[in-house]
Amino acid sequence: MSNQHGQEALAPGRDLHGPRTHTCGELRRTHVGQEVILKGWVDTRRDLGGVIFVDLRDRYGLTQLVFSPQDNEAAYRLADRLRSEYVISVRGVVRERSPETINPRLATGEVEVRVHDLIILNTAEPLPFPVSAHEEKRTATSEELRLKYRYLDLRRPELQRNLLLRHQVYLITRRYFDAHQFVEVETPVLTKSTPEGARDFLVPSRLHPGKFYALPQSPQLYKQILMVAGLDRYFQIVKCFRDEDLRADRQPEFTQIDVEMTFPTEEQIFTLIEGLMQAIWRETLGVDLSLPFPRLSYQEALRRFGSDKPDTRFGLELQEIGDVFRGSGFRVFEHILAQDGEIVALVVPGMGDQGRGYMDRLDKEVVRKQIGAGGLVYFKLPSDGGPIYASVKEHILAPEFVQRAVAQLGARAGDLVLLLAGPKPQVYLQAGALRLHMARELNLIPPAGQAPWHFLWITDFPLLEWDEEAGRYYAMHHPFTSPHPDDLELLETDPGRVRARAYDLVLNGNEIGGGSIRIHRQDVQRRMFRVLGIDAAEAERRFGFLLTAFRYGAPPHGGIALGLDRIVMLLAGAGSLRDVIAFPKTQRAQELMSDAPDEVAPEQLEELHIRVVLPEAETSGS
């Protein structure tokens, strides 16, 4: 069908209207009287009997179109055939809406386009779920279905806003580092496998049978090499890959803002990154952050909040109360204290009148099952000022110790005192998890994406952590983190006491960056490898190029890696990293739209000299 004013079956690639004059978010009162050409998707269609209204959508917004037989009979008849997500082109005249029909929720809500000519550029089958701008708050569609049809999901204004926000962060970051004399350098995607932490993704080499590249977990070694090479200041917005079990806030491939500089101090790096955060928040949200950010040592964060990434937007701080119970005769507490453990208390305001059922569920379902602690001891201080109720009977824990603990904690009528006992540092981590649970119970955690924005530097991490199962030390950050100079003599004699020159940047309970001053001397790096159980031969095989580079005048250097995906997620107020990544993986590391990973042809495997051996569970049914 084709005529002067309503055309449908055009030859492929032909659009007789020519280029659009405006986007669907552009028209205002100043355009009234102008003839315009708009193109986009049919968001909604309403037939009011004699007049058809269509909301036309592109990524810039919505514009209301009006089809009337008085304007053009052919275009009106063709508009009757329009359905959701048809792609169309219209020519028409901008008119001012009558006062009663103005839509204040739309930037274009004061005008409409009276259509004189319509072309249907493409039709659309019924969608598996709605993507209309008017449907964006609905959450009934499963995430699996949305990821399967990601090209439809991405039409939703919410996700488009997230990707545009991400684009802004890219631009701000590049401008900021360029202004500070940093050079963006691309590092290899096919690298050498140097496993120390998460698993590498391996890529077989056809030209070198039996050998494999690895996808980089980070550009760590390359950016250190760039400092040895004299680049002085490097940054990169870079893809990283880790083959690890996933959570809601993890992806097998993710994006870092990677930064390294020579001759740095921690203060220089803190100031640099605080400036970047200030620029991002100001330019995207119009928020002026207060600088400098507060700082907490790792040990203090653990003692006060039970986490090395504490959410400081609310109180509920932990308190050590073990000394109060020494000599109490309560065997559980006495045993923990004798083993150099701790008793940690949390005072929860306004919950002193909770009933037995609530407290039993808190103990069994939350403390024991979710948090993994041995059990909960609690004291209830009724709001009417009545006697304190202790979950431990008086003949087991004398009331005087309960009173003494309540007094030291500063608990008042109406408060609930929760106690966890256990070895350090596990008891702090368990108490920290309980703190977050109680904060959610009390609605103390602000909605995602809203102020306040509590940034925090965590410093003075332990260099190493002991793994009981493996019977050896592991690097808490990575093996290239510099020990604190004052603790270097302890590296072989008492490794657990050595502090790292490492730091993390935390925002509202989320770690958004981590870095360190690096080891730049070959002798110190070899000592670090020995403490980690990496002998000289293995160190040479895995990291020989770095050790060799250190022999030729390697300068002191350090930096940080910031999680760009997580930063954008927090800025957008999104519930998951998957909502700020164009084509994300599921928690099973699958990309549902393209059905990756997938099997490959036998010929490809033969070229790579690879034979697939499936686990028995997958072959038993075949």
Backbone torsions as a table, in degrees:
resi	resn	phi	psi	omega
1	MET	NA	133.6	179.3
2	SER	-158.5	133.1	171.5
3	ASN	-151.3	-172.0	-170.7
4	GLN	-63.5	-34.3	-170.8
5	HIS	-123.4	-6.6	177.3
6	GLY	-141.2	108.8	-171.2
7	GLN	-126.7	139.0	-178.4
8	GLU	-128.0	-57.0	-169.0
9	ALA	-89.9	70.9	179.2
10	LEU	-81.4	157.5	173.3
11	ALA	-63.4	147.8	-177.6
12	PRO	-52.7	132.8	175.3
13	GLY	85.1	-5.5	-177.4
14	ARG	-95.5	136.5	175.9
15	ASP	-141.6	102.8	-171.9
16	LEU	-68.9	-14.0	178.9
17	HIS	-75.2	-22.3	-174.3
18	GLY	80.1	-166.2	-175.2
19	PRO	-68.4	152.9	177.0
20	ARG	-70.0	148.5	178.7
21	THR	-91.5	-26.4	-177.1
22	HIS	-147.2	162.2	173.2
23	THR	-91.0	173.8	-177.5
24	CYS	-80.5	-0.3	175.9
25	GLY	-115.2	14.1	-165.9
26	GLU	-105.3	-30.7	-168.6
27	LEU	-72.4	138.8	179.6
28	ARG	-137.0	-175.9	178.4
29	ARG	-57.9	-32.6	-178.3
30	THR	-64.6	-15.7	-179.4
31	HIS	-93.8	-1.0	-177.4
32	VAL	-57.0	132.3	-179.4
33	GLY	95.0	-13.9	-178.3
34	GLN	-82.9	144.6	170.1
35	GLU	-85.0	131.1	-175.4
36	VAL	-131.0	158.9	172.1
37	ILE	-121.0	121.7	178.5
38	LEU	-119.3	150.4	177.6
39	LYS	-139.3	145.5	178.6
40	GLY	169.1	-159.1	-178.5
41	TRP	-103.9	144.3	173.7
42	VAL	-72.9	111.3	-179.7
43	ASP	-81.9	-52.7	176.2
44	THR	-142.6	156.5	177.7
45	ARG	-135.5	131.4	-179.8
46	ARG	-129.6	123.6	178.7
47	ASP	-103.9	110.8	-177.6
48	LEU	-99.8	18.3	177.3
49	GLY	75.5	89.8	-178.0
50	GLY	100.4	-20.5	176.1
51	VAL	-139.7	135.0	178.0
52	ILE	-113.4	128.4	177.4
53	PHE	-108.0	134.6	177.7
54	VAL	-130.0	130.8	169.3
55	ASP	-90.7	117.2	179.9
56	LEU	-96.3	133.2	-172.0
57	ARG	-124.5	138.1	161.3
58	ASP	-137.0	-171.4	-174.1
59	ARG	-71.2	-10.1	-178.8
60	TYR	-89.6	-18.1	179.8
61	GLY	151.7	-157.3	-178.6
62	LEU	-125.1	144.6	171.5
63	THR	-132.2	135.8	178.0
64	GLN	-83.1	127.5	174.6
65	LEU	-103.7	146.5	178.1
66	VAL	-123.5	123.9	176.2
67	PHE	-111.4	120.7	-178.6
68	SER	-136.2	141.8	177.8
69	PRO	-60.8	-26.2	178.7
70	GLN	-67.9	-30.7	178.2
71	ASP	-81.0	-44.7	176.8
72	ASN	-168.9	118.6	-175.2
73	GLU	-65.6	-42.6	-176.7
74	ALA	-67.5	-43.1	178.8
75	ALA	-64.7	-37.6	178.4
76	TYR	-63.5	-44.8	-179.9
77	ARG	-64.2	-40.5	179.7
78	LEU	-67.5	-35.6	179.5
79	ALA	-62.8	-24.1	178.1
80	ASP	-65.5	-18.3	-178.2
81	ARG	-93.2	-5.7	-176.7
82	LEU	-70.3	142.1	175.9
83	ARG	-133.7	169.4	-178.5
84	SER	-54.8	134.6	174.7
85	GLU	73.5	8.9	166.6
86	TYR	-60.7	144.5	177.1
87	VAL	-100.4	124.1	-173.4
88	ILE	-135.4	162.5	171.6
89	SER	-125.9	135.7	179.9
90	VAL	-131.3	147.8	170.2
91	ARG	-118.8	133.1	-179.2
92	GLY	-167.9	-173.6	-176.6
93	VAL	-116.7	136.1	179.6
94	VAL	-76.9	128.3	177.9
95	ARG	-124.8	152.2	176.8
96	GLU	-78.7	136.7	176.4
97	ARG	-74.1	152.0	173.3
98	SER	-68.9	150.9	-174.0
99	PRO	-51.8	-38.8	-176.2
100	GLU	-74.8	-13.0	-179.2
101	THR	-106.3	3.1	178.0
102	ILE	-63.0	135.9	178.1
103	ASN	-108.4	101.0	-176.2
104	PRO	-69.8	-12.8	-179.3
105	ARG	-80.7	-12.7	-179.6
106	LEU	-108.9	139.0	175.6
107	ALA	-62.6	-28.6	179.7
108	THR	-97.9	16.0	-167.8
109	GLY	-71.9	-6.3	179.5
110	GLU	-94.4	-5.9	-176.9
111	VAL	-132.8	168.4	173.2
112	GLU	-148.0	166.1	179.1
113	VAL	-113.3	118.9	173.5
114	ARG	-82.0	114.0	-169.3
115	VAL	-84.9	130.2	175.8
116	HIS	-106.2	-18.3	-175.9
117	ASP	-152.4	131.6	-177.3
118	LEU	-128.8	134.1	171.5
119	ILE	-124.5	128.9	172.7
120	ILE	-88.4	110.8	-177.8
121	LEU	-83.4	-29.1	177.1
122	ASN	-165.1	150.0	176.5
123	THR	-98.7	171.9	178.9
124	ALA	-140.0	136.2	173.4
125	GLU	-71.1	163.0	176.0
126	PRO	-55.5	134.3	-174.2
127	LEU	-80.5	150.6	176.9
128	PRO	-70.1	-16.4	175.0
129	PHE	-160.8	155.8	-176.8
130	PRO	-74.1	143.6	176.8
131	VAL	-124.6	8.0	-178.3
132	SER	-57.1	147.0	175.3
133	ALA	-59.4	-25.6	179.2
134	HIS	-81.4	-6.6	-177.6
135	GLU	-107.4	2.4	-166.4
136	GLU	-65.3	-21.2	-179.3
137	LYS	-85.8	-6.8	-179.9
138	ARG	-77.8	140.0	-174.7
139	THR	-123.9	17.2	-175.3
140	ALA	-71.3	-26.2	-177.3
141	THR	-70.5	131.8	179.4
142	SER	-67.8	148.9	179.0
143	GLU	-63.7	-35.1	180.0
144	GLU	-60.5	-42.1	178.9
145	LEU	-68.2	-39.7	179.6
146	ARG	-63.6	-38.8	179.9
147	LEU	-72.6	-31.4	177.8
148	LYS	-63.9	-39.7	178.4
149	TYR	-110.4	55.9	-172.8
150	ARG	-61.3	-33.1	179.7
151	TYR	-63.1	-27.7	173.7
152	LEU	-80.9	-44.1	179.9
153	ASP	-55.9	-38.7	-178.0
154	LEU	-71.4	-10.3	174.3
155	ARG	-75.0	-17.5	-178.8
156	ARG	-65.3	132.2	-178.3
157	PRO	-54.1	-33.7	-178.8
158	GLU	-60.8	-48.7	-179.5
159	LEU	-70.3	-34.5	177.1
160	GLN	-64.7	-39.0	176.2
161	ARG	-61.6	-40.4	179.4
162	ASN	-61.9	-43.1	-179.5
163	LEU	-70.2	-34.5	175.9
164	LEU	-68.0	-36.6	175.3
165	LEU	-63.4	-42.5	177.7
166	ARG	-60.6	-42.3	177.2
167	HIS	-58.8	-42.8	177.3
168	GLN	-59.3	-43.7	-178.6
169	VAL	-62.9	-39.0	175.5
170	TYR	-57.1	-49.9	-175.8
171	LEU	-64.9	-44.3	-179.3
172	ILE	-61.7	-43.0	-178.6
173	THR	-62.2	-45.5	-178.5
174	ARG	-66.8	-41.4	178.7
175	ARG	-64.0	-41.5	-176.5
176	TYR	-63.8	-49.6	-177.5
177	PHE	-70.2	-33.5	175.3
178	ASP	-62.0	-39.9	179.1
179	ALA	-66.8	-21.4	179.0
180	HIS	-103.0	21.6	172.4
181	GLN	67.1	27.6	173.9
182	PHE	-89.0	147.1	-179.9
183	VAL	-110.5	128.8	176.3
184	GLU	-83.9	120.7	-178.8
185	VAL	-125.7	129.5	175.9
186	GLU	-81.0	133.5	176.2
187	THR	-107.6	161.6	-172.8
188	PRO	-63.6	148.0	172.9
189	VAL	-93.0	-30.0	174.1
190	LEU	-97.4	110.7	-173.0
191	THR	-129.8	-173.4	177.8
192	LYS	-89.8	139.1	177.5
193	SER	-73.3	122.1	177.4
194	THR	-131.1	67.8	-171.7
195	PRO	-61.7	124.0	173.6
196	GLU	-161.3	84.3	-175.3
197	GLY	127.8	-122.3	179.6
198	ALA	-71.3	161.6	177.3
199	ARG	-70.8	147.3	173.1
200	ASP	-82.6	147.8	161.4
201	PHE	-81.5	126.6	-176.5
202	LEU	-103.9	143.4	-179.9
203	VAL	-124.8	116.2	-178.8
204	PRO	-69.5	147.6	179.0
205	SER	-101.5	123.3	177.3
206	ARG	-71.1	-36.5	-176.6
207	LEU	-77.3	-18.4	-178.8
208	HIS	-129.6	78.4	-173.9
209	PRO	-52.7	137.1	178.6
210	GLY	82.4	-1.3	178.5
211	LYS	-113.4	155.4	-172.8
212	PHE	-135.3	143.5	163.8
213	TYR	-86.1	168.1	169.9
214	ALA	-126.3	145.5	170.1
215	LEU	-79.1	138.1	-170.5
216	PRO	-69.9	131.8	170.7
217	GLN	-71.3	-28.8	170.5
218	SER	-166.9	165.8	177.7
219	PRO	-84.9	28.5	-169.0
220	GLN	-49.9	-55.3	-175.9
221	LEU	-69.6	-36.4	-179.4
222	TYR	-67.1	-38.7	-179.0
223	LYS	-71.7	-29.6	173.3
224	GLN	-67.0	-39.7	176.9
225	ILE	-61.7	-37.8	178.4
226	LEU	-63.6	-31.6	176.2
227	MET	-71.3	-40.2	175.3
228	VAL	-61.1	-32.8	-178.4
229	ALA	-76.8	-6.1	175.7
230	GLY	89.2	15.9	177.9
231	LEU	-68.3	-20.0	173.6
232	ASP	72.1	-54.2	-178.7
233	ARG	-138.4	118.4	-176.7
234	TYR	-125.1	145.2	165.0
235	PHE	-145.8	163.2	178.9
236	GLN	-161.1	137.3	167.7
237	ILE	-93.9	108.8	-160.6
238	VAL	-133.9	144.9	173.0
239	LYS	-80.3	137.2	175.8
240	CYS	-128.4	157.8	-171.9
241	PHE	-137.5	130.5	176.2
242	ARG	-139.7	126.6	-178.8
243	ASP	-91.4	78.1	-177.0
244	GLU	-129.4	162.5	175.8
245	ASP	-62.9	136.0	-169.7
246	LEU	-98.3	155.5	171.2
247	ARG	-126.9	-178.7	-177.8
248	ALA	-60.1	-28.0	-176.7
249	ASP	-106.9	24.7	178.9
250	ARG	-129.6	149.2	174.3
251	GLN	-136.0	147.7	177.9
252	PRO	-66.6	-27.6	171.8
253	GLU	-124.2	132.5	-174.6
254	PHE	-144.6	169.8	-174.1
255	THR	-116.3	131.6	178.0
256	GLN	-114.9	148.0	161.4
257	ILE	-94.4	106.9	-170.7
258	ASP	-102.4	131.2	-172.4
259	VAL	-136.6	138.6	175.2
260	GLU	-149.5	146.3	179.0
261	MET	-150.1	154.5	179.4
262	THR	-93.1	155.7	178.1
263	PHE	53.7	42.2	-176.4
264	PRO	-92.2	159.2	161.8
265	THR	-111.1	162.6	175.6
266	GLU	-56.8	-40.2	-178.2
267	GLU	-60.9	-39.9	178.4
268	GLN	-62.0	-42.8	-178.8
269	ILE	-68.5	-41.8	177.7
270	PHE	-59.0	-47.4	-178.5
271	THR	-62.9	-41.9	179.6
272	LEU	-60.5	-49.0	-174.5
273	ILE	-74.3	-33.9	174.7
274	GLU	-61.1	-38.0	176.9
275	GLY	-64.2	-38.8	177.4
276	LEU	-64.3	-46.8	179.5
277	MET	-60.6	-41.0	179.1
278	GLN	-61.4	-42.4	179.6
279	ALA	-64.8	-43.6	-178.7
280	ILE	-64.2	-47.4	-176.2
281	TRP	-68.4	-36.2	-179.6
282	ARG	-67.9	-43.6	-172.8
283	GLU	-81.7	-22.6	179.9
284	THR	-97.7	-40.4	-175.2
285	LEU	-112.9	-8.1	-175.9
286	GLY	70.9	25.4	-177.3
287	VAL	-105.7	130.8	175.7
288	ASP	-96.5	113.5	180.0
289	LEU	-81.0	145.2	177.7
290	SER	-86.3	127.8	-179.6
291	LEU	-115.6	153.6	-4.7
292	PRO	-78.1	163.6	177.4
293	PHE	-73.3	147.6	175.7
294	PRO	-62.2	161.4	-179.9
295	ARG	-132.8	143.3	176.3
296	LEU	-136.2	140.0	171.9
297	SER	-72.3	157.5	178.1
298	TYR	-55.3	-45.9	-177.5
299	GLN	-64.2	-41.9	-179.9
300	GLU	-67.6	-40.2	177.8
301	ALA	-60.5	-40.5	-179.7
302	LEU	-66.4	-45.0	-177.4
303	ARG	-68.2	-37.2	-174.3
304	ARG	-89.0	-31.8	-172.8
305	PHE	-125.9	-8.5	179.5
306	GLY	68.5	29.1	-176.8
307	SER	-161.8	148.6	172.1
308	ASP	-91.3	6.6	172.0
309	LYS	-137.8	63.5	-170.9
310	PRO	-71.7	144.9	170.9
311	ASP	-89.6	109.8	-175.4
312	THR	-101.3	17.9	178.7
313	ARG	-76.6	-10.9	178.3
314	PHE	-140.3	166.6	-177.1
315	GLY	-80.5	-113.2	-177.5
316	LEU	52.9	45.9	-179.5
317	GLU	-74.6	147.4	179.0
318	LEU	-76.2	153.2	176.3
319	GLN	-135.5	136.4	174.4
320	GLU	-80.3	129.5	-173.3
321	ILE	-131.4	11.3	-174.4
322	GLY	-58.5	-40.4	-176.3
323	ASP	-60.7	-30.7	-179.2
324	VAL	-62.8	-31.6	-173.3
325	PHE	-97.9	3.6	175.7
326	ARG	-66.4	130.3	-177.7
327	GLY	81.9	7.8	-178.8
328	SER	-74.3	-20.6	-176.6
329	GLY	81.9	-4.9	177.2
330	PHE	-74.6	108.1	-166.8
331	ARG	-60.4	-37.0	-179.7
332	VAL	-60.6	-48.5	-179.3
333	PHE	-68.3	-43.4	-177.5
334	GLU	-61.8	-39.0	179.8
335	HIS	-65.1	-44.6	-179.9
336	ILE	-61.8	-44.8	-177.8
337	LEU	-67.6	-35.3	178.6
338	ALA	-66.4	-25.1	179.1
339	GLN	-92.9	17.0	-179.4
340	ASP	65.0	28.7	173.9
341	GLY	-87.0	-166.4	-177.5
342	GLU	-144.4	156.4	172.1
343	ILE	-112.3	122.4	-174.0
344	VAL	-115.8	133.0	-176.1
345	ALA	-113.8	149.0	175.5
346	LEU	-132.5	119.5	178.3
347	VAL	-95.7	118.4	-177.6
348	VAL	-107.7	111.6	-177.1
349	PRO	-71.1	145.2	172.5
350	GLY	77.1	9.8	-177.9
351	MET	-121.9	19.5	-178.5
352	GLY	-72.4	-8.5	-179.3
353	ASP	-104.9	13.3	-179.2
354	GLN	-63.0	143.2	-178.3
355	GLY	-81.3	174.9	-177.3
356	ARG	-62.2	-40.1	-178.3
357	GLY	-61.5	-44.3	179.7
358	TYR	-62.4	-44.9	-176.7
359	MET	-66.8	-37.0	177.7
360	ASP	-64.1	-41.6	178.8
361	ARG	-66.1	-39.8	178.9
362	LEU	-60.9	-41.8	-179.3
363	ASP	-69.4	-51.2	-172.3
364	LYS	-79.3	-46.4	-172.9
365	GLU	-83.2	-37.8	-175.7
366	VAL	-94.1	-59.5	-172.8
367	VAL	-67.0	-48.4	-175.6
368	ARG	-81.0	-49.2	-171.9
369	LYS	-81.5	-49.3	-175.6
370	GLN	-81.5	-45.7	-174.5
371	ILE	-85.7	-28.9	178.2
372	GLY	84.0	18.7	176.4
373	ALA	-83.9	164.1	-177.0
374	GLY	-72.1	-25.2	179.9
375	GLY	162.3	170.1	-174.1
376	LEU	-116.3	133.2	168.6
377	VAL	-110.1	136.8	-177.9
378	TYR	-144.1	154.7	174.4
379	PHE	-124.9	129.9	177.5
380	LYS	-106.4	128.4	177.6
381	LEU	-108.6	97.3	-174.5
382	PRO	-55.3	146.0	-177.6
383	SER	-67.8	-20.6	179.7
384	ASP	-85.1	5.7	178.8
385	GLY	81.9	10.9	-179.9
386	GLY	-68.8	-179.3	-176.8
387	PRO	-62.1	149.0	177.1
388	ILE	-69.6	135.3	175.0
389	TYR	-103.5	125.5	177.3
390	ALA	-108.6	138.7	-179.4
391	SER	-73.2	-13.4	176.3
392	VAL	-103.8	130.6	-175.4
393	LYS	-63.4	155.0	-173.9
394	GLU	-61.3	-35.4	-177.6
395	HIS	-74.7	-11.4	176.2
396	ILE	-98.1	-41.3	177.4
397	LEU	-131.0	109.6	-174.2
398	ALA	-62.5	142.7	-179.0
399	PRO	-56.0	-29.8	-178.6
400	GLU	-62.2	-33.5	178.4
401	PHE	-73.4	-34.9	176.2
402	VAL	-64.2	-46.5	-179.9
403	GLN	-61.4	-42.2	-178.7
404	ARG	-63.7	-41.5	179.3
405	ALA	-65.2	-44.5	179.9
406	VAL	-59.8	-42.3	-179.8
407	ALA	-65.1	-43.3	-178.8
408	GLN	-66.5	-34.0	-178.8
409	LEU	-78.4	-15.5	-178.3
410	GLY	73.7	24.0	179.8
411	ALA	-72.2	147.1	-177.7
412	ARG	-127.4	173.3	178.9
413	ALA	-54.3	133.1	-178.2
414	GLY	95.8	-7.0	-179.1
415	ASP	-91.0	156.4	174.2
416	LEU	-118.7	126.6	179.7
417	VAL	-104.8	122.0	179.8
418	LEU	-110.9	134.5	-177.8
419	LEU	-125.0	133.3	171.2
420	LEU	-123.5	141.4	178.8
421	ALA	-126.5	141.9	179.1
422	GLY	172.1	179.6	179.7
423	PRO	-69.7	154.1	175.2
424	LYS	-90.1	144.3	1.8
425	PRO	-92.1	3.6	-174.6
426	GLN	-57.4	-39.0	-176.2
427	VAL	-64.6	-33.2	177.1
428	TYR	-67.9	-42.0	179.6
429	LEU	-64.6	-39.8	178.0
430	GLN	-65.7	-42.4	178.0
431	ALA	-65.8	-34.4	176.8
432	GLY	-64.5	-40.1	176.8
433	ALA	-65.5	-38.5	177.0
434	LEU	-65.7	-38.9	177.3
435	ARG	-57.6	-46.0	-179.9
436	LEU	-65.2	-38.7	178.9
437	HIS	-62.3	-45.0	-178.8
438	MET	-68.5	-33.3	176.5
439	ALA	-62.8	-40.0	176.7
440	ARG	-67.0	-37.9	177.8
441	GLU	-60.7	-36.7	-177.3
442	LEU	-93.2	4.9	-178.9
443	ASN	55.5	42.7	-179.8
444	LEU	-89.2	-13.7	-176.3
445	ILE	-92.2	116.0	-178.4
446	PRO	-61.9	155.5	177.4
447	PRO	-58.8	151.2	-179.3
448	ALA	-60.2	142.5	175.3
449	GLY	81.2	5.8	-179.4
450	GLN	-117.6	153.4	175.3
451	ALA	-62.6	157.4	6.5
452	PRO	-82.3	157.2	177.5
453	TRP	-107.2	103.6	-177.1
454	HIS	-102.1	96.5	174.2
455	PHE	-85.3	153.1	-175.7
456	LEU	-159.0	133.1	171.7
457	TRP	-94.1	131.2	172.0
458	ILE	-105.4	127.5	-173.9
459	THR	-126.3	175.6	174.1
460	ASP	55.7	46.9	174.4
461	PHE	-67.4	153.8	166.4
462	PRO	-62.3	143.2	177.8
463	LEU	-69.6	-38.1	-172.7
464	LEU	-130.4	155.8	172.2
465	GLU	-132.5	142.7	-175.3
466	TRP	-87.5	132.8	176.6
467	ASP	-106.6	109.6	-177.3
468	GLU	-61.2	-43.2	-176.2
469	GLU	-65.3	-43.4	-179.0
470	ALA	-82.7	-19.2	179.9
471	GLY	68.7	35.0	178.8
472	ARG	-156.0	167.6	177.1
473	TYR	-84.0	147.1	171.7
474	TYR	-123.2	151.7	175.1
475	ALA	-71.2	127.8	-179.5
476	MET	-65.2	-36.7	175.7
477	HIS	-103.5	-75.2	172.5
478	HIS	-159.2	166.6	-171.6
479	PRO	-69.5	-3.1	-175.1
480	PHE	-105.4	7.7	177.9
481	THR	-77.3	135.0	-176.6
482	SER	-76.7	133.8	170.9
483	PRO	-66.9	154.3	174.5
484	HIS	-64.4	133.3	-176.6
485	PRO	-55.0	-34.9	-178.7
486	ASP	-69.8	-16.9	-175.9
487	ASP	-109.0	2.7	-173.1
488	LEU	-59.2	-35.0	-178.5
489	GLU	-68.7	-14.3	179.4
490	LEU	-90.0	-4.4	-170.2
491	LEU	-56.7	-40.7	179.0
492	GLU	-93.2	-30.5	-172.8
493	THR	-87.8	-35.2	-179.0
494	ASP	-147.8	68.5	-171.6
495	PRO	-58.2	-32.9	-176.7
496	GLY	-64.4	-19.0	-178.8
497	ARG	-93.5	-5.0	-176.0
498	VAL	-76.0	127.8	175.5
499	ARG	-87.2	150.4	178.1
500	ALA	-100.6	150.6	170.8
501	ARG	-86.2	57.2	-174.9
502	ALA	-117.4	159.0	-177.1
503	TYR	-155.7	146.6	175.1
504	ASP	-122.3	146.6	172.6
505	LEU	-103.9	125.2	-175.4
506	VAL	-118.1	140.5	176.2
507	LEU	-134.2	116.8	176.1
508	ASN	49.6	43.4	177.5
509	GLY	83.8	8.2	178.5
510	ASN	-117.6	130.8	171.8
511	GLU	-75.9	117.9	-179.1
512	ILE	-110.8	-1.1	177.8
513	GLY	-170.7	153.9	177.0
514	GLY	-151.5	143.1	179.6
515	GLY	-162.0	-172.6	-178.0
516	SER	-167.3	164.2	162.1
517	ILE	-80.5	133.6	-171.9
518	ARG	-91.7	162.1	167.1
519	ILE	-72.2	131.1	179.4
520	HIS	-122.1	-0.2	179.2
521	ARG	-108.5	135.5	-177.2
522	GLN	-60.4	-41.3	-176.9
523	ASP	-65.3	-40.1	179.2
524	VAL	-68.7	-39.3	179.5
525	GLN	-64.1	-38.5	177.9
526	ARG	-67.3	-37.4	176.8
527	ARG	-62.8	-41.5	179.2
528	MET	-61.9	-44.1	178.2
529	PHE	-60.4	-42.0	-179.1
530	ARG	-62.1	-42.0	179.0
531	VAL	-62.6	-32.0	179.8
532	LEU	-84.2	3.2	178.9
533	GLY	80.7	18.8	177.8
534	ILE	-100.7	109.8	-176.7
535	ASP	-75.9	174.3	-173.9
536	ALA	-60.0	-40.6	-178.5
537	ALA	-66.1	-44.8	-179.7
538	GLU	-66.7	-40.3	178.3
539	ALA	-59.9	-40.7	180.0
540	GLU	-67.0	-40.7	-178.9
541	ARG	-66.0	-42.0	-173.7
542	ARG	-88.6	-36.5	-172.1
543	PHE	-128.7	20.9	-174.8
544	GLY	-56.1	-39.0	-177.4
545	PHE	-64.9	-34.0	177.8
546	LEU	-72.0	-44.9	179.6
547	LEU	-61.5	-39.3	178.1
548	THR	-65.0	-41.8	179.8
549	ALA	-60.2	-35.8	-179.2
550	PHE	-66.0	-17.1	180.0
551	ARG	-76.9	-11.3	-171.9
552	TYR	-116.7	50.2	172.9
553	GLY	75.3	52.7	177.8
554	ALA	-76.7	126.6	-179.4
555	PRO	-80.8	158.5	169.1
556	PRO	-57.4	141.1	-178.2
557	HIS	-155.1	163.6	179.5
558	GLY	-172.3	171.1	-178.2
559	GLY	-175.7	-153.9	-175.8
560	ILE	-160.4	154.9	171.8
561	ALA	-123.1	126.4	-179.1
562	LEU	-106.4	137.3	179.2
563	GLY	-80.7	99.5	-176.0
564	LEU	-64.1	-41.0	-179.8
565	ASP	-58.1	-44.8	-177.0
566	ARG	-70.2	-37.0	176.8
567	ILE	-60.3	-46.3	-179.9
568	VAL	-65.9	-38.9	178.4
569	MET	-58.4	-43.3	-179.6
570	LEU	-70.8	-41.0	177.2
571	LEU	-60.2	-41.3	-176.1
572	ALA	-79.9	-15.3	-174.0
573	GLY	69.8	26.5	-178.8
574	ALA	-78.3	154.5	-178.1
575	GLY	-86.3	-10.4	-175.6
576	SER	-155.2	152.9	172.8
577	LEU	-59.2	-30.1	-177.1
578	ARG	-63.8	-20.0	-179.7
579	ASP	-84.2	-3.5	178.4
580	VAL	-123.0	11.0	177.1
581	ILE	-118.1	132.9	-173.9
582	ALA	-60.0	-49.5	-176.1
583	PHE	-130.7	78.6	-173.4
584	PRO	-82.7	168.1	173.1
585	LYS	-96.3	156.2	174.3
586	THR	-79.0	-178.9	177.7
587	GLN	-69.4	-11.8	173.4
588	ARG	-100.4	17.9	176.4
589	ALA	59.8	36.0	176.9
590	GLN	-110.3	145.0	172.6
591	GLU	-106.7	102.3	-165.5
592	LEU	-71.1	-29.7	-176.9
593	MET	-63.8	-48.4	-178.4
594	SER	-96.4	-1.0	179.5
595	ASP	61.6	49.1	176.5
596	ALA	-106.9	143.2	1.1
597	PRO	-75.8	161.5	-176.9
598	ASP	-141.6	165.7	175.9
599	GLU	-70.8	156.1	177.0
600	VAL	-120.3	163.7	-176.6
601	ALA	-65.0	145.5	177.8
602	PRO	-54.6	-33.6	-179.5
603	GLU	-62.7	-37.4	178.7
604	GLN	-65.9	-41.5	179.3
605	LEU	-65.4	-38.0	-180.0
606	GLU	-63.5	-41.3	177.8
607	GLU	-60.6	-31.0	-178.1
608	LEU	-92.3	-0.1	-179.3
609	HIS	59.3	44.4	-177.8
610	ILE	-121.4	137.9	172.9
611	ARG	-120.3	130.9	-178.1
612	VAL	-86.8	126.3	175.4
613	VAL	-118.6	108.3	-176.8
614	LEU	-80.3	150.4	174.0
615	PRO	-59.2	151.1	-176.8
616	GLU	-56.3	-36.7	-177.8
617	ALA	-60.7	-28.9	-178.7
618	GLU	-88.4	-16.9	-176.4
619	THR	-105.2	-15.2	-173.4
620	SER	-65.0	-30.0	-177.9
621	GLY	-88.0	-4.1	-174.7
622	SER	-88.5	NA	NA
